[in-house]
Amino acid sequence: MAICTMLFSIWTDKLLSFKDKFKVGKFWDHQGSRSTVKTPQSGMNGSAELWSDQVIESIEAIEYLGTTELSDDEITEGGKINEA
């Protein structure tokens, strides 16, 4: 499982495909101790990073969680996401 952040204007842009939106998103991998399906891109949890096209194309489901005004560093440190 991973969390992705992007500018709200990108998320709501109807002219962009999901792939194009996620190409500019920052991802934080959250791999459980028993996860064997996918390996984290960086090898550790909590890193804000861009994903390759191949990894973006392997996304199986998306759930909108809400918005945040926190920076990447604040999210990495455990900030809260506002509920939608």
N, C-alpha and C positions, 0 to 999 in steps of 0.2 A: 504494500500500500504506500502511496505517496500523496503529499499535498503539493499543489501547484498554486503560485500566486502570479497575477498579471494585473496590469492596469485595468480598471473597470471599463474604461472606454474601449479597450481591445476585446474584453469578454463580451460586450454588448454589440460589437460591430458585426452587423449581419452580412457584410461583404467578405469577411474573413472566414475561411474554413476552420474547423476545429484544429486541424494540423497546423495551420498558420498561427492560430492563437497560441497553441502550446509550444511552438518553436521559440516564442519570446518569453514564455513563462519560466519562472524559477521553481525548481522541484526540490522537495525535501523527502528523501526515502525514509520510510519507517518499516523496517523489516523485523518481524517477530523472530524469536529464537528458533522457531520451527519452520520458518519459511524456506521452501525449496523451489518455488515456482520461478522466481526472478531474483537476480542478485542486485544489490544496490549499485548504482552507477559509480559512486565514490568509494564504496567499501565500508561506509560508516553512516549512521543515522544523523540527521540534522544538518546536512550541507545544502546550501542554496546553490543549485547548479542548473545549467541548461542541458536538455536531453537531445540526443541525436534523433534524426528522422526515424531510424529503425526502432528505437525504443518508444517514441511517440506513437508510431503505427501499431505497437503491441498493446496499447492501452485497451483494456477490456470494458471498463465502465467509468462513468463520471458522475460525481455527486456534488452539486453546488453547496458549499458550506456557509458562505457569507462573505463579508468584506472586512478588511482590516486597514488601519492607518499606520501600522507598525512597519519599521524598516526590516530588511532581510536579517540584520544582526539581532534585532529585538525578537523576531520570530524564532531564530535559531536558539536564542536564550530562553525561550519558553513563554513568549507573550501570548495573549488571548486573541482569538478571532471573534469579531462581532457576529452575532446570529443574524441571519437574513430576515 
